[in-house]
Amino acid sequence: MMKFSLAFSPCPNDTFIFDALVNQKIDTKGITFEVFLEDVQTLNEWAIQGKMDFSKISYGVWNKVNHQYSLLNSGGALGKGVGPLLITKPGNINSVNDMTIAIPGENTTAHLLFSLAYPNATKKVFKVFHEIENAVLNGEVDAGVIIHENRFTYEAKGLKKIIDLGAYWEETQQLPIPLGGIIAKKTIDPAIVQQVDELIKQSIEYAFAHYPTVAPYVIAHAQEMSEEVMRQHINLYVNNFSLDLGAEGLLAVEKLTRI
């Protein structure tokens, strides 16, 4: 038996991907994991520290960790129409460059995409992603960059979209949006890393084979979220790129991290 540390977020797309693997619904070939669930910015900071054997990260931090980690083909979030949104309260007509903007973590892909679209916007406040809607609603900030399930809830809370930052990326780069990927410590035997990569793919295939039933593991970590929103989340962020990054996905990652 081999045991490794593995970190990912409690969001439905990640728990959907890893459920079969970490709960051994598939044959894991004697490989087990000590699992840590944290928000994406914490995962990024841990990756900079080299804390985990395997971890989900934002591609926004990849350049800071690729000296000690390699990138896996499976388990990532990359696609079209999946990008972060910049939102505000109705009636706010100020220029984005003059606004105070809440960002879901300094090392996130969301921050990188926002900076590409608004290089002159400098009044930023970094928050955990699920705090951003309320920060905009209560006037703590003028606008916020939202990710994950918040893109399905902001309109119901009376907020409006300024720009889809993912669409901006797709239009300017003609590539899918690379949000986050799975990394492995370079000190681990490459044969084992390849095996884990394949197991993650099998875990996703298992999840899709039993979908649209939402697994108890996903529900347990989704906090105050309806199953409908969980499915929207999974449908948006888990796709063929999650099974295999492929040449197009890799090109998108390289393009984002070169900017």
C-alpha positions, -999 to 999 in steps of 0.1 A, spaced: 0 0 0 12 35 -9 -4 66 7 -1 101 -6 -16 135 4 -42 149 -20 -58 183 -18 -88 197 -38 -117 220 -32 -151 210 -17 -168 224 -48 -190 199 -67 -168 196 -97 -138 185 -76 -157 162 -53 -175 147 -84 -141 140 -100 -124 125 -70 -153 107 -52 -147 73 -68 -109 75 -63 -107 87 -27 -137 65 -16 -123 35 -35 -153 29 -57 -127 19 -83 -96 -4 -79 -69 21 -69 -41 -5 -73 -30 -2 -36 -27 36 -37 -46 55 -10 -49 91 -2 -50 114 29 -75 140 16 -75 177 24 -104 199 12 -97 237 11 -106 268 -10 -86 273 -41 -64 301 -28 -53 280 2 -45 252 -23 -24 276 -43 -5 287 -12 1 251 -2 14 244 -36 39 273 -34 50 257 0 53 223 -16 29 209 10 9 182 -9 19 152 -30 -10 158 -53 -32 189 -55 -56 209 -75 -43 244 -83 -53 275 -102 -33 279 -134 -27 314 -122 -1 299 -98 15 274 -122 46 294 -130 54 296 -92 52 259 -86 63 241 -118 98 238 -106 87 213 -80 55 199 -95 44 183 -128 10 187 -144 -13 158 -149 -35 153 -179 -67 144 -159 -88 161 -133 -86 197 -144 -111 224 -151 -108 239 -186 -134 247 -212 -155 272 -231 -180 294 -213 -166 286 -179 -148 317 -170 -151 341 -141 -176 370 -142 -172 406 -131 -204 417 -113 -217 448 -96 -249 463 -82 -274 478 -108 -269 515 -112 -231 514 -108 -218 533 -138 -183 540 -126 -153 529 -147 -139 496 -136 -105 512 -133 -120 535 -105 -138 507 -87 -127 487 -57 -128 451 -69 -131 419 -48 -109 391 -63 -111 354 -52 -74 351 -42 -42 367 -54 -29 335 -72 -61 325 -89 -67 322 -126 -96 346 -120 -72 373 -109 -50 367 -139 -79 369 -163 -92 401 -146 -57 416 -149 -56 408 -186 -89 425 -193 -83 455 -169 -45 460 -165 -51 495 -151 -75 485 -123 -54 485 -92 -79 489 -63 -82 452 -54 -94 434 -23 -86 396 -20 -114 375 -5 -125 338 -3 -147 333 -34 -180 327 -14 -177 360 4 -176 381 -28 -213 384 -36 -222 397 -1 -192 421 -2 -207 437 -34 -243 436 -20 -233 454 13 -212 480 -5 -179 469 10 -166 468 -26 -179 482 -59 -176 450 -79 -164 415 -76 -150 386 -97 -171 355 -91 -163 319 -97 -178 285 -90 -215 282 -81 -218 320 -77 -222 324 -114 -256 306 -110 -268 327 -80 -257 363 -86 -287 374 -107 -312 360 -81 -295 383 -56 -301 413 -77 -265 417 -91 -256 424 -127 -227 412 -149 -202 438 -162 -182 413 -183 -176 376 -187 -138 374 -183 -138 339 -198 -155 352 -230 -129 380 -231 -101 353 -230 -118 331 -256 -124 360 -280 -89 374 -277 -70 341 -276 -92 317 -296 -86 290 -269 -105 274 -241 -101 289 -206 -77 271 -184 -90 275 -148 -73 248 -128 -53 216 -130 -40 187 -109 -3 186 -100 21 160 -86 53 163 -67 83 157 -90 99 137 -63 73 109 -67 82 80 -90 69 91 -125 54 56 -130 33 62 -99 23 97 -110 12 82 -144 -8 56 -125 -25 82 -104 -33 103 -135 -50 72 -150 -69 65 -118 -82 101 -118 -95 96 -153 -112 63 -142 -127 81 -113 -143 107 -136 -155 79 -160 -171 62 -130 -188 94 -119 -202 101 -154 -214 65 -156 -236 71 -125 -246 106 -134 -270 125 -131 -273 110 -97 -253 133 -74 -231 112 -51 -235 116 -13 -198 127 -11 -206 156 -34 -237 166 -15 -219 164 19 -194 190 8 -216 213 -13 -229 232 18 -261 252 11 -265 243 -25 -295 226 -43 -288 195 -63 -299 215 -94 -270 240 -88 -246 211 -81 -255 196 -115 -251 230 -132 -217 232 -116 -206 197 -127 -220 202 -162 -201 234 -166 -167 225 -152 -163 188 -158 -159 178 -195 -136 161 -220 -107 184 -209 -111 170 -174 -106 135 -187 -76 145 -208 -60 180 -212 -50 171 -247 -30 192 -271 -55 221 -272 -58 222 -234 -20 222 -230 -17 250 -255 -42 271 -236 -23 265 -203 10 275 -220 -5 306 -235 -21 317 -202 11 312 -182 33 330 -208 13 362 -205 
